[in-house]
Each structure stands twice: as structure tokens, then as C-alpha cells.
Amino acid sequence: MRRNADRVRATPGALPVPVSAPTPRHRPRATTLHPGAWWLWSLSLGTAATRTTNPLLLTLLITTSAYVVATHRPNTPTARSYTAFLKLALAVLLIRLAFAVVLGSPIPGTHVIATLPEVPLPGWAQGIRIGGRVTAEGLLFALYDGLKLATLLICVGAANALANPSRLLKSLPGALYEMGVAVVVALTFAPNLIADVQRLRAARRLRGRPDKGVRGLLQVALPVLEGALERSVALAAAMDARGYGRTADVPAPVRRTTAALTLGGLLGVCAGTYGLLTAEGGTYGLPVLLAGLAAALAGLHLGGRRSPRTRYRPDRWDVRAWLVTGSGVAVAVLLTLASVRDPEALHPGVVPLVAPTLPLWPAAAVLLGLLPTFIAPKEPS
């Protein structure tokens, strides 16, 4: 009996031709998550970071965002910029501690770590000092404050790593398209700059040239700036070829209605927000805020008629996008409630010195931010 691998198709007067194996079907490409969902999730985690100074909760927020980024970021220059945000957050933390050491801290303390030489200042500089006592309470307060800002930067870096800014631009309404292009160009400048620096340093290492130190930095800076200028010129030419900035002819009544709705809606949002923040405006704050939002959205919808655009394969906002966004919003809302009900746990004191404790249900709320790990599709490389 002949084996399947030895079967041939015999044709009279012709050489035997092997029977080709059936071509495997290509698997359908996994749908990607809407980039707006990643941004809302990351900004919600950043909002939660602003509600606490507990270093344990802040570390848990950093770990949550870093784990999601490690499992779902694509292999793009924008995603590789997450390391730069980590370094920036570390630099911010160290600078905050250095300020506390050199300029002192407003927090009174009794545990003196060191005493630096104090520089005498004139009388008009009262309240400011350079040098002097360095206390453990002041350093701990600076550490908590700097860690909160560092966590916020890391959450923004997670959004920049997970969401493609170009895809996010497609989802903006037409009235905000020009502003969105400016934001996208600003967001993609730093990742492309970092990618250029890494590429040029690797090329210099292959050629046996120094790539570290001041000399290496100066020799890499000029090619990087030239590359940035070339990209800017290419971007300007591409935008001009695609008719960027050209508007359609819209009747004058529609333009006036759009301006009135947008301006009135923004004023309503400001008045409603002020009403919600004050005790006297608690009755009218929410209705005015909702009316202002509705008017502003209507103005944006009408304003989109001046910027007619077509979208190629627009991203869909599906159930997974709602779940990812909801997980981040749940973390922000629950930590906000915890900061109101139990402020001592989320804001540990430094006078007197006490060790921070991990509150259980706020920590469990932070873990809800890991939900995208299980439901969000991985971005194709």
C-alpha cells in the first residue's frame, strides 16, 4: 500500500507531478480594540492615582498598568516609548526628593537625618531656605508626593503604548480633526525621536564608534534633528496632497447655529461644573451640565459638515471596549469614594512617622484594572 506522501498524479506522456497538499486556511485577523478605550482606561487609572498618596496603592497601580502594557502592547515605536516614560517618572521622583533635601520641606519633623550648610538669604526671601536640616518626615512626604506624579506619568505612558494615535485620530469628529492632527503629531514626535536615537546608536556601535557620553550624544543629535526635519516636510506635503485644512461650503445660518451651540454648550458645562462644586448650586448644577454637554455635542456634529472626511475601516466600539473602559472608570470611582470615606488609609500621615498599610477593598478595586488582560485582543505586531 502506498503512503499518502508518495502519491503522485500520473499523466500519460508526462512526468509524474506530486499531489500538492491542501493549502491551510488563513485564520481571520483578530479585531483590535478601539484606541479610545485604552486612553479612557489609562486616564482613569491616572485619576485614581491622584486620589491617594499611599505608596502601596500607587505601586499597585503602576504594576497593574505595566502588566497590561507588557501583555498587549504592539511592536511599534510608539509602544517602545513606554520605557522612556518609566525613566521620566523616575527622574521626576528623584528631582522631587532633591528639592526636599536642598530647599527643605514645609512638613515639621523631629527625626533629623542630616544637617546641610544653610545659605543666608535676604529678608525679602522669608519662608525660603537653602540647606539646613533634612528630616525623615520631610523626605517621606516628598516621596509620597513625587510617587503620585510619577504614577500619573506612567499611566499616560501606558495609553501612549497601547493606543495608536493615528487610529485614534480617525475616531474624532470632523470639527476636532485639525486639533486632533496637531495632538497626534505632538504625541508621535517623542516616540519617533527615541526610535531614531536607538537606531543611530546601534549603527555607530556596528561601525566601532562611541555611542555613549557627551561626544556620542553630540554626534547623534545632528542626524536625529535632520530626520525630524525630513519627517516634518514629508508630513506637510502629505497633508497638503490630501486637502488638509480645506473646508466645505456651508450656509451662513448653519455656521451661526454651530457657533452658538458650541459656545453656549461650553458655557453651560462651565456653569454646571461650578454648580456641582459649590453647595449653593447643587440644585441646578447637574441639569445645566447635561444641557451644556448636549449643546456642545450638537455643535460638534454640525461643525463636522465643514470638514468632510472618509474613514477607511473605522474602528468599532464593541462590548470589549465598554468593558475595558468600565474597568478603568470603576477603579477611579471606587478610589474616589475610598478617599472620602477613609482618608487616613489613602493618605497616610508622616507626622508622626507611621508605616503605610494596604487597605483591602481599595486594593481589590485597583485589581479591577487587570480586566483588559483577559478580554482585550492582543495587537498584531
N, C-alpha and C positions, 0 to 999 in steps of 0.2 A: 504494500500500500504506500502510495506516495504521500509525502508530508505536504502540508499546506504551503510551506516555504519554498518547496521545489516545484510547485505547479507553474506551468507555462502555458501560454496561448499559442497553439500551433497553427500556422497558416501555410498552405501548400506553396512551395517555391520561395518561402521566405524564412529568415532566421527566426528562431523562437524568441518571443518577447515576454519577459516576466510580467506576470499579472501585478499591477500596482495595488498597493494596499489602500483601502478606503481612507480618504482624507478626513482627519478628525474635524469635527465641527468646532468653530471658534466660539468660545464662551462669550456671552454678552458682557460688555463692559459695565462694570459696576457704576451705578449713578453716584455722582458726587454730591456732597452736602452743600446746601446754599451757603455762600460765604457770609451772608448777613447773620446766619445763625451762629457761626463761630465768633463773629465780632460781638454779638449780644451776650454770648456765653462768657467771653473773656472780660468784657466790660462789667458784667455782673459780678464776676469774681473780684475784679478790682474795686467795685463798690463795696463789696463785703470786707475787703482789706482796709478800707477807710473807716470802718465801724469798730475796729479793735486795735489795741496795741499789745495784745497778748502774744509773746513771741512763739508760743506753741501753736496757736491757731494760725498765725502768719506763716510759720514754717509748713503747716499742713496745707495751706492754700498754695504755697509755692510748689510743694510736692505734687499736689493734685494737677495743677496746670502743666508741670513738667512731664508728668506721666502721660497725660493726654497728648502732648506735643510729641513725645518720643514714639508713641504708637500710631499717630495719624498724620504727621507732617509729611508732605511730599518732598521729593528730591529736587528742589528748586533753589535759586539764590535767595529768594525771599524767606524760605523756610530755614536756610542755613544761617540767617541773621539772628536766630534766637540766642545763639551763643554770645553775640555782641550785646544783646540786651541783658544777659546774665552778668557780663563784665561791667556794663554800665551801672547795673543795680549794686554790684559790689563796690564800685567806685563811689557811688552816692553814699553808701553806708559808711565807708571809710572817711569820706570828707565830712560827714556829719559828726563822726567821733572826733576828728581832728579839730573841728570848730569848738566842740565842747571842751577839749583839752586846752586849746590856745586862748579862746575867748571866754572861757568859763561857762557856767550854766546857771540859770535862774533858780534851779532847784537847790534848796539848802541841804547840806549834808554834813555829817559828823565823821564819816569814815574817810579819812584823808589818805589817798594813795601816794601822791607826790606833791611837792611844792615847787613850782617853776618860778624863775625870776620874773617879777612883775614890772612892767614898763609903766613909769608915771605918765599920766595923761593930763591935759589941761582941764580947767574947771568946766568948760562947756561940754566936755565929753563925759559927764557924770552918768553913771549906770553902765558904762562900758569899761572893760578891763582887758588887758593882755597879759597872760600869765597868771600867777597866783596858785591857789590851792586847786588840786584836782581830786574830786571826791568820787567815791563809788556810786553814790546816788545820782550825781550828775551824769556820769558815764552810762549808767543803766538807763536813765531817761533818754539820753541821746541815742542809745542803741535801739530802744523801742520805737522812737520816732523815725529813725533812719530805716529801720526794717519795714515799717509800714509803707514808706515811699518806695523802697526797693521792691516790695511785693507788688505794688501798683505798676511799676515799670515792667516787671516780669510778666504780669497778666497782659499788658499791652503787647509785649513781645510775642506772647502766645497767639494773640489774634493775628499779628503780622506773619507768623509762621504757618498758621493753619489755613488762613483765608487768602486766596489770591486777589490782590487789589484790582486787577484788570477784570476779573469776573464780577467783583462787587460793583464795579462801575456800570456794568450792563443792567443792574437791577435798580439803579437810581431813576427817578422820574426825569422827564425831559427838562423841566425847569431848573433842576440842580445839576445838569450834566456838565456844564462848564466848570462849576465849582468842584464837582467830583473829579474831573480830569486833573485839576490843579492838586487836589489832595492825593490822587493816585501817583502823580509824578513825584510829589514830595515823599510819599511812603516808599516808593521803589528806588529812590536815589541812594539811600544808605545801603540797602542790600546789594545793589549793583556795584557800589563803591567798594564794599567789603569783598565781593567776588573778584573785582579787578585787582585789589591788593593781594589776595591769596594767589591768583593766577600769576601775577608778575613776580611775586616772591618765589613761587615754585620754579618759574623759568630761570630766575637768577641762580637758584641753587643748582639746577641742572647744568648751568654754564660755569659753575665753580666760583661765582661771585658772591660777595657778602650780601645777606638779606636781612640782617639784624643791626640794631644800633642806629645812631643818628645818620651815619653815612648811607646805610642801606635804605633808610626811610627817605632821605633826600633824593636818592637816585630812583626810587619807586614813585615818588609824588608826582613828578612831571608826566610820565606816561599815564598815570591814573587821571590827572586833570585833562590830558588830551583825549582820553577815552570818554570822559564825561562830556566834554565839549562836542565830540563827534556824535554821541547819542542825542544830545540836545538838538543839534542841527538835523539829524535824521528824524527825530520826533516832530520837529516843527514842519519839515517837508511832508511827512506822512499826514499830519493833521490838516495841513493846507490842501493836500490832494483829496482828502475825504470831506472837504467842505466844512471843516470845523469853524464855528463862530457864525455861520450863515443862518439867518432866521427866515421863517416863512412869513408871508404877508397875512396878518391877522387884522380883522376890522377894529376900528378905534373903540367901539363900545366894549368889545371883549378885552382889550388891553386895559381899559379903565376898570372894568369889573375885576380883572385879575389883580391889579394893583390894590384895589380897595379890599378885596378878600384877604390877600396876603398880609397887608399892613394891619388891617383890623384883627385878623387872626393872631398875629404876633403880639399885638397889644392885649388881646384877650388872654393869651397864655401868660403874659407877664402879670396882668392884674389877678388872674385866677391863682397863680403860684403865690403871689403876695398875700392873697386872702387865705390860702391854706396855711401859710406860715405864721399868720397873726391870729390872735384869739378873737378879735372883732369881726374878721372876715370869714369866719368858719361857715357861715350860712350861705354866702354867695360865692365862695372860692371855687368849689368843685363845678357848679353849673357854668360859671364864666370860663373856667379852664377847658371844659369839654366843648363849649361853643367856640372858643378860640381855636382849639385843635381842628374842629370840623371846618371852620372858615379857612384856616391855613392850608389844610389838605385840599379843599376845593380850589383855592388859589393856585396851588402847585399843579393840580390837574389841568386847569385852564392854561397855566403858563407853559405846560408841555407842548401846546399846539404851536408855539413859536419855534420849537426845536424838534422837527420831525425826524425820527430815527427808526431804524430797523434793528431788531435783535436777532442774531444768529444763535439758535439753540439756547433760548433763555433758560436760566436755572429755575427750577420749580421749588416752591416752598411746600414741602411734603410733611408727613407726620413726624419723620425723624428730625426735621428742622425745628418743629414745635417742641419736641421732647428735649433736644439739646438746649434750646433757648430757655425752656421751662426749668431745666435743672440749674442753670446759672442764676436765673431770677429767684428760684427758691432759696439758693444759698444766700443771696443778697438780702432777701426779705427776712429770712429766719435769723441772720446775724444782726439785722437792724432791730428786730424785736428783742433779741437777747441783750443787745446793748442798752435797751430801755428798761428791761425787767431785772437784769443782773449786771449792772455796770461794773461792779467790783471784779467779776470774773473776767470780763473782756478788757478791762483797763486795770491791770494790777498796779498797785502802788509801789513807789520807790522810797517813800519816807513814811514809816521805817522800812528798811530793806526786808522784803519778803520774797520767797521763791514763787514764781508764777505756777498756777495749777491749770490743768487741762479740763475745762468744763465739758461734760459728756455730751449733752444734746446739741450745743453749738458745734462740737467736733463732728458729731454724726451729720449735722446739716452740711458741713463743708464736704463730707464724703459724697454727698449727692452730686457734686461736680464731676465725679468719675463716671456718670451715666453715659456721656458720649463715647467712652471706651468700648461699650458693649453694643451700642446701637448705630453709631456713625460709621459709614463706609470709609475704608482707607483710601486715601487719594492715590491715583495711579502715578507712578514715577515717570 
